[in-house]
Amino acid sequence: MLLDAQQRGTSVLVEAGHVAKLIPAAEPMVPRAAGSASPGLSVPANAVVTPGAINAHTHLYSGLVPFDMPEVEPPPESFLQILERLWWRLDRALDADALRAAARYYIADALLAGTTTLIDHHESPQCIEGCLDILGDAAAELGIRLLTCYGATERNAGPTEAKRGLQECRRFIEDNRRPLVRGAVGLHASFTVSDDTIRQAGTLAAQLGVVTHVHVAEDIADVSDAKQRGFAGPLERLLELDALPPGSILAHGVHLNEAQARRAEAARLTLVQNPRSNEGNRVGYPAALAASARVALGTDGYAANMAEEWRALQRLAAAHGDGAALEPRRAGGYRMCGELFTDRFAESVEPGVVADLVVSIPGAKPTHVLVAGQVVVRDGALVHADFDELRADASAQASRLWQRMRAL
């Protein structure tokens, strides 16, 4: 249960990466995990212990964006122009050093905000082979829980490019040995791939026993493309080509209707709403998602401060009369992670759930953060890295990245 004002006399016992039990105590504390050298963490009397936040769809490669990313010229007038003039240029400009700096900074910022799980969707067309190891290593170094994939696409070099992306997914899933890191099969979006690539992605996911992660109906252009190919929409195209195993992740869904949202739920697919990104890209509000009980909250590359994303959802839901969007979105990420990591997640602190915990004074930044029972933020500072050093590296790599973008 959440440790509210009436329950601050409770300690949380953490063993083997899980909450073992809640113990009444005079001074609240989170005892160390079994086998860990970390001492118990004293919790201020006015603090609470809550589950870590979950970012159900993001892009770690966007970690350098806060470092003075240049304005797009000429200003884009449509979503496709935003992709072509900004995001697709950025991902083509990425190299290993820039990607590493972006991932480490993004993960560090997420942990300091109390986000303990990231569901990542990656693209770096000039740096495909080995790119998921860069992301996985950054997650393992800093201690966050991560699921990642490469979003296969044909938008730069045709089917050969897509095959390289799918092979990177296979290699990473088969070779990964990081306890808190998982892999998935990725597709960028159906409008950037052929039917053959979609079928290959579905076959690969089935062979490896993993889910697919893909952008779906983020913009009306995705819907129009699917219809031109003879399908009712991008969701139907992906389903009919057997690309979506149960548990797969559909980012955005802005232009799905209620019947499609219900069909996605029936197929045990999770839709991820990204309020700040949808608003910033002017793609619309996904009102139909209220028809599905399987909806989680993501940031689509915005900073992984889920409290800010939650406030954006509340504001936009109120503006669109979508009161049904609220509490189910908060819980959706925990159900989703229970499936993806085959463990027990919950939106309350209770025995048996994973010990992904945040200790904080309400309204303030987290004091301590634990992931799988291990302390990754202590007294407001990263345990496994120096944040100022990560920020300095990110700033330096961002300058290089903007120069390469200008040359494209």
N, C-alpha and C positions, 0 to 999 in steps of 0.2 A: 504494500500500500504506500501511497505518497506520505511523506513525513510532514504533516501540516502543523499548524501552530499548537494543536492539541496533542501532537504525538512526537514532540521534539525530544522526549525522554527515551528515545529508542535508538539502539545501535543496530547496524546492519552487519551480519557476519558473512564474510565472503570466503568461500572455499572452492578450489578447483574451477575457478572462473565463473562461478554461479553464486547467486544469493542463497546462502544455506538457511539462515533464519533471521528473524527480527527479535532483538533482545532488549527488553526494558533496561534502561541504564540511566544513571544520574547525569552523565556527560555523554552526549551523542558522539559516536565515532564509527568509522568504517575500518574494522580490523583488517590486517594484511591478508592477502590471499595465501592459501596453503602453499608452502614451498617457496614463498617469495621473501626476499630480504627487506621488503618495504615495511616499515613500522606502521602501526595504526595511525589513522589520520584524524586529528581532532577536528570536530565540526563546531563552528561557533553556535552559540545557543539560539541565535535567530536564523540559522541556516536550515535548508531542507535538502533531502537526498531524493533525486528523481532519476528516471531512466534517461540515458543519453539520447539525444535527438538523432533522427534518421533522415538523411537526404536521399530520396528515392530516385533521383535522376539528376546527374550533373556532368560536367566536363572538366576534368582536372587540368586539361591543357589551357583553360582560360585563366589560370592562376596569375598570369602576368598582366592581365587586362587593367588592374588598378594602377599600374605604373605608367601613367600618362600615355595610354594608347591613343594614337592620332585619330582625328576625326576623318570620316570617310568623305572623299571628294570625287565626284559630286555627290551630294546627299542622296541616299537611296530612296526610291519612291514606292517600293514594294518589298515584300518579304524575300522574294527571290533575289532582288538586287542587294538586300542586306547580306544574304548568304554569299553572293558572288563577289561583292566589293569588300566585305569585311571578314566573315568567319571562314570562308573557303580560302581566302588569301592567307589568313592567319595560320590555318592548319597546314597549308602548303609550305609556309615559311619555317615551321618548327624543325629543329634538329634535336639531337639527344640532350645537349647541354641546356637548351631552353626548356625542353619538356621536363627534365629533371628539376630544374629550378621552379617551374610552374607548379609541378605536382607537390613538391615539398612545402612550398609556401601555402598552397591551397589547403593541404592537409593540416598544417600547423594552425592556420587561421580557423579551420573547422574545429579542431580539438579545443582551442582556447575559447570558442563560442559554445562548447558543450555538445557538439555533434560527434558522435562516436561511430557512425556507419555512413559510408558513401557508396552509392550505386553509380558507377562511372560509365560513360559512353565516350569512346576515344576515336579520334582521327588525326593522323599525321602522314599524309601521302608520300612525303619524301623521307620518312623515317618510320617504316612499317615493321620490318623484322627486328624483334627485340624491344619494341616500344612498350609492350605490356609488362615486361620485366622492370623497366624503369619505373613504371607506376607501382607495381607490386613491391619493389624494393623500397620505394619511398614510404609506402603504407607500413611495411614491416619495420622500417627504421623508427618511425615516429609512433607506431603502436595503434593505428586506427584499423577498424574493420572495413574491408573493401571488397566489392564485386566489380570487376571491370571487363571490358570487351573491346575489340576493334570493330568499328562500324564500317563494314565492307561497302564499297561504292564503286561505280564505274564512271564517275563524273570526270575523271582526269585521264585515265589510260584504259578505259574499257574493261572487258572481262578479266584481263590479266591482272589489273589492279584489284579487282574484287577477289580473285583467287588468292592473291597475296594476303589480303586482309583476313579472309577465312582461315588461311593456313596459320596466320599469327594467332588467331583465336585457338585453333587446335593445339599448336605448340605450347601455348601458355597453359591451357587447361590440363594437358597431359603431363607437363613438366613441373607445374607449380608445386612448391613444397612449403609455402608460407601458411602457417596455421590459420590466420585470420583473413586470408585473401582467397577469393574464389574467382573463377572465370565464367564467362558466358559467350555465346555466339552473337555477334553484332551485325546489324545492317544499318547503314546511315538512315535511309528512308526509302520507301518503295519506288518513289519517282526517280531515284538515281541508280536503280539497278534493273536488270532484265529478269524475266521469269526464271531463266536458268539459274541465275545467282540466288534468287529467293529459294528455289528448290534445293540448291546445294547447301544453303544455310540451314534449312530445316532438316535435311538429312544429317548434317554434321551435328546439330544439336541433339538429334535422336541418338546418334551413335555414341556421343559423349555423355548423355544423360544430363544435359544442362538446358537452360532456358535461352530464349532469344531476346535481345534488347534492341528496340527499333523506334524511331520517330514515326508517329502515325497521325495523319490529318492535322498536323500543326498549322498548316495554311491551306487555303482552298486549292492551291496549285497541286497539292498531293492528291486531292479528291479528283480534280479534273484529269490528271494524268492517268489515274486508275481507270476512270470511265472511258478514256480514249483507248485504253488497252482492252476494253470489253468486260470490265468488272464493275460491280456496283459501287465500289469504293476501295481505298487502300486496305482497310481491315479485311474485307472480303477477299481481296487478292492474296493477302498473306495467309489467310485461313485456307483458301482453296488450293494454294500451292504448298500446304503442309509445312509452313515455316514457323508456326507458333505452338510449341509444346505447352502443356499446362504450366502455369506459373510465369510465363513470359511477360516481359515488361513493355508496355506501350506508352511512350512519352507523348504528352500533350493531349491528343484526342479533341482538339478544339472544334473541329468540324465534323465530329461524329453526331449522329442523331440518337434519340433515346433508344430506339430499337437496336442500333449498333452497340451502344453501351451495354445494353442487356445481353446481347450476343457475346460480347467480350467477357462479361461476368460468367455466363454459362460455360464458356470455354476455359474458365479459371485463369483469365488474364488480368494483370494489374495495370490499370491506367494511372498515369502520374500527371497531376496538375502542377503547373509551374507559373504561378501568378505573376511574379515580377517580370519574367521573361516574356510571357504572353502579352503583357501590357506594353513592355518596352518595344517589342517587335510589331505591335499593333495588329496581331493576328486574330483577336477576338476573345470572347469569354466562353469557356466550355460548359455551358449550362446543362448539356445532356449528361454530363458525368454523374449527376445526381441520381440517374437511373441505375447506376451500378454500385454495389456495396464493396467493390474491390478498387478503391481509389486511394492513392498515397500522395504525399506532397514532396515536390522536388524544387530545385532552383535553376536547372538548365544552364549551369555555369556561373550564375551569380554566386556571391559568397555564401558559404554554407552556414549562415546564421539563420537557423530555422525559426527563431522567434520573430525575426523580421519578415520571413516568408509567410508565417502564420498571420501576422498583422496585415500583410498585403492581401492575403486570402480573405480575411474578415472584411476588409474595406471593399474589395471588389465583389464579394458575394453579396454584401448589403446593397451595393449599387445595382446589382442585377437581380435582386429579389431571390437569391439562392441560399436561403437559410439551411437547406439540407446539406450544403457543402461543408459544413464546419466540422463537427466532432468526428464523423467517419474518416475525414482526411487525416486527422491527428493520429487515429489508431491504425490507419491503413499500412503505414510503414512498418509497424511492429509485426503485423500478420505476414506481410511480405517477407521480412527478414527471417521469420520463423521457417518459411518455406525454403528460402535461398540458402540459409546456413544450417538447415536441419537442426534447429535448437529452439529453445523456448524464449521468446521475446514477449514483453508486455508493456503497456503504457503505465504500469504501476510497479513499485518495488515490492516484490513478494517472493517467498521461497521458491527456488527452482528456476527462476529466470536468469538469463545471462547477466553477469555483473558488469554491464556497461552503465556506469553510474556517474551522475554529476552532483557535486556538493556545492551549493551556492546560497547566498543570501538573496531573497527575492528582489528582482530589479537590478542586481549587480552581476558582473561577470563571474563565471565559475571560479570557485576556489580550488577544488580538486576535480579531476576527471579520471575515471577508471575504465578500461576496456578489457573485457574478459578477466576482470579481477586485478589487472595490473595497472599501477598508477602511471598515467601518461602526462598529467598536468598536476603539479603540486604547488600549492600556494600561488596559483595564478600564472605559473611559468611552466614551459615545456620541460619534461624530464629528460628526453633523449636528444635534444638539440637546442641551440640558442636561437631564439626567434629573430633577434636583430641580425644575426649572420644570415639566416635564411632570407630575410627581407632584403639585405644588401645584395645577395647573389641574385635574387629575383629582379631587382632593379637593374643590375648590370646586364643580365640576360635579356630583359625587356628592351633595352636600348638597341641591342643587336637584332632582336626580332623585328622591331619596327623598321629598321633599316632594310632588312631582307624583304619585308612586306612591301615597302615602297618600290623595290626593284621588280616586283612581280607584275 
